[in-house]
Amino acid sequence: MGQFLDGKNLADERAAILKTQVSKLKSQGIVPLFCVINIGDDPSSKLYIKTKKRRADEIGIVQKVYQLPKTQSQQSLLTLIDRLNQDKKVYGIMIQLPVPPQINLNEALEHIDPEKDVDCLTPSNVGRLWRGDHYVEPATAHGVLALLDHYQIKLHGKKVVIIGRSSIVGKPLAALMLERDATVSILHSKTKQLAEYTKNADILVSAVGHANLITPEMVKENAVVIDVGINRVNNQTVGDVNTVLIKPKVSFITPVPGGIGPLTVESLMEQVVKLTRRKNGR
Amino acid sequence: MGQFLDGKNLADERAAILKTQVSKLKSQGIVPLFCVINIGDDPSSKLYIKTKKRRADEIGIVQKVYQLPKTQSQQSLLTLIDRLNQDKKVYGIMIQLPVPPQINLNEALEHIDPEKDVDCLTPSNVGRLWRGDHYVEPATAHGVLALLDHYQIKLHGKKVVIIGRSSIVGKPLAALMLERDATVSILHSKTKQLAEYTKNADILVSAVGHANLITPEMVKENAVVIDVGINRVNNQTVGDVNTVLIKPKVSFITPVPGGIGPLTVESLMEQVVKLTRRKNGR
């Protein structure tokens, strides 16, 4: 019977450590503050922002939300980013995804000062990540590695399969796992036979957003399964993996909720603190 | 019986087109010029520089070599890069690899103006590549795609295996092939069973530098084999692939020499011209 990888508990543990670090910074007059730019009124975005706010409050980090209308122009978005780039009290800037179609996201991201790029989405920070020089780490990928490390699951020489090639999860996770000497396969919507890959994976990561995508016959006996998917089915939050059926077959599996989700939020806070410390030479 | 993918011929064809473009630029008073910084006296480096020089001359591009001593200090390297960054006549700057141990290569690369980064090794250009926004393309990866395109070998939905995770070949090639909707596996020295992956690959790329690494039983019937390796064995240049034994089994294979090598050099010249045109608004 597989064991759950308890992301919620690890996130709480790490948050407690972070809280102590933040107290110390505050006692020196340094307040970790980051800004979330939210454009439009996507209900999931609002929920994520609320979840982040709760964790930030707990740790002592200030999250400032810039709520912009759905009709927001590109130009005034860039002007806002410029202003936040200049603001010495701001240590992190992130754009909540998704953005409305009139927004050129790449241009907006490229506008963020890499020193305040808490999501690791500016070109130079992405490039640094790929060459093993981590200025910041994307929250989800950081969370996945923290969880594997906590349970002493090694990546060296392992066969890793990542489903999903997004800039926020699949690609950066591939970079970090490759750096840890895993052999990495990146699958996506155009991959014809997912199972051909997944059934050989020592570590399987699904980051698609498709409930029940991963069924038991797709998973190797004693594999480690990391479920990054978040889907709403019958008013319940579920991942990409059919956990009930797969848990008996594997060695470790993340629950949804309570797996990677809380670690992503907590990891984001770690990046805010990292950027704050660096900016203040701490 | 497999067909050779004739990189030499394609490189010559593309060079002829490039030559016309360069003539036109020159008639407008614009001279494509790039600088190669070579530190120490690695014989292979000197050979590569000579090969590049020959192609540059043919096309009408100026290659300027800065030959620095093996004992070159980091500081004076950075000063040289600064000077070339400032020089309006210089459109491309590259550091010939390898560099001696006292040189901090990452720092030096980060020093190059991304607008002159002809090798696509500065962090921001690497990051742009990974998000599908190609400011420049690394020469070898560009050459591989040009060759596949020329022979109308599609990447969409294909199973690609890349052996080698270097910053100059394996990683950028993975980015470009993923963008073309291939499913990409990245293998390396810590991969335990190369054959487990290679024998299922529709397209197999070896970029290791190890003669006879790829034997017939590792390759799928009718696969496409791209050999990026360059090895000297008994005074002959050979790739990573045992071509004689493998050619009968596959549909296409690159020869070594005459495959990816000439395309890499020609692709570099394309990048020089691309940067020159962009800088001049052409």
Interface residues (C-beta under 8 A of the other chain):
Chain A: N106 T122 P123 S124 N125 V126 G127 R128 W130 R131 D133 H156 G157 K159 R165 S167 K171 A174 L178 D181 T183 V184 S185 I186 L187 H188 K190 T191 K192 E196 Y197 N200
Chain B: N106 T122 P123 S124 N125 V126 G127 R128 W130 R131 D133 H156 G157 K159 R165 S167 K171 A174 L178 D181 T183 V184 S185 I186 L187 H188 K190 T191 K192 E196 Y197 N200
